Amino acid sequence: MSTASQPADVELSVVVVSWNGAAYLGACLNAVRGAGRELIVVDNGSRDGSTALVRERHGDVRLLVNDANLGYARAANRGLRAAHGRYVLFLNPDAIVSEEAIAAARAVLDDRPGVGLVGVAQRGRNGSVIPTVEPFFSLAALRRPSHRRVSAPGGEGPVEIDWCHGAFFLGRREELLALGGYDERYFLYAEDMDLCFRVHESGKSVVYLPQVSILHEGNAAGSKLLGERRAAAIFASQLAFHRRVHGVAATALLRAVATLAFGARALAYRVSGSPLAERYAALAAVALRGGIAADAFLRPSAASAATMGKP
């Protein structure tokens, strides 16, 4: 369903996938409005009044409502298929975008036909840059701790990268549709890495702009949904990506190495009494099983169960 008529002349379509995001969705939408734009919110079965907020306070927004949480990829693709702009911006609902960031990203796509997707720097509430650029997941990458794999290149952009976290992704609508949008086999996490990989496969590059930024709360929905299970869920999606790209045999090797490495860390942390023991035990379990049950993404974490459905 939609609560807004289609603008006559759309240059940019902004697709925001929201799940229980009433606390921050309004600020996101207010910041991204502009001439020649259509705003599309795809709601993933929220229970916190998000849909009512959009209908009552943001009547210019096209609202597409899913009856249940279908995962990020499926919801984002629904927004992509409904979009009419020359460009499509996938934007997280807990992000505040700047006009400077949109203009710089569009200029790259206008000036560089070989670029297929643009990301920008992200800053936290304290103003510091959040590292969001990573190499594609592999056995070599796994040998480094996650905080050493992720970076935030500086200087003047654009910087060609493997991939970056997809709180802000700008691309050309026709090219995104030709790629099939996001791979809907991912429920949450790694769908942004996979999209960047397929952009590279298509012969185009992915670039990161360090000179402009958005304000990003950072995984608000994922943390609320998964809580202490988030690290294991990320790793499960990374394994799915690795299996698709590198095959079953290479992934079996990676899983064996990960099971031993995470298991050893879990044991060491347990002996020392560190709360990190449970996190690494969960990571080892994912490596041993080769994934995580799909319904695990849909069960509220223990930490968030008491507040689920509240803004």
C-alpha positions, 0 to 999 in steps of 0.5 A: 500500500502507499500513502503518497502519490507518485511525484511527476519528476523523480530524479532520486528515489530514497528507499528506507527499510524500517523495523520498529524504527519509530524512535528515529525514522522521522528524523531520517525522513526529515533530513533526506527530503528534497526537490525531485525526490520520492521517499519510500519506506518499506516497513517490515512488520513493525509493532511500535507505531512506525506505520502510523507515524509515517501515515500521520506525520509524513504524508508525502512518503510512499509507505509499503507495509509487509505483514511480517519481518521479511529481512532486509534484502527482500524489503529493500528489493520491494522498495527498489521495484517500486522506485521511479528515480534515475538514482536509488539511495538505500538509506538506513532509518537510523541515519541522518543524511547530509545534502553534501553527501548526496550531492557528492555521491551523485556527482561520482555517478554522473562523472564516472560511468565505471562506478556502480555503487557509492558509499560515504563515511559514517559518523557516530553521535560523538562525531567520530568516523565509524570504520565501515570499509572491509575486504571481502570475507575470506579465510585470509580475512578471518585470520585477522580480528574483526576490528582490524579488518574494518577501516575508514580511509581518509583523504579526498575520495573517491576511494575504490574499495571491495565493499562498505557497510550499506547504511548509505548506498547510491546507485543507478536504478536500472543497473541495480535492477539488472543486478537483481537488487539484493540477494534475498537469501540473506535475511540480515547482514552480508547482503551489502557485501554480496551486492558490492561483490556483484557490482564488481562482477558486473565490471563496475567499481564500488567507491567510498567517499571519505570527505562527506559523511552521514550521522549513523546510529549504527545497527539499531534494528539488528542490535534490538532484534538479536542482542547478544546473538548479533556477532553469531548472526553476522558470521553466519551470513558471512559464511553464506557469502563465502559458500556462494563465492568460493564453494563448499570445499573452501568453506568447509576448510574455513569452518574447520579453522574457525571452529578451532580458533573460536573454540580456543578463544571461548575456552580461554575467556571462560577460564579467565571469567570473561563475558566474551566466552559466550560470544566465542562459543556461539561463533564456534557453534555457527562454524561447526553447524555451518550456519544459523537457523533462519528463525533465530533471526526472528526471535527477540533477544533476551535483552530486548524481549521486554521492550519489543514493540516499544519505540 
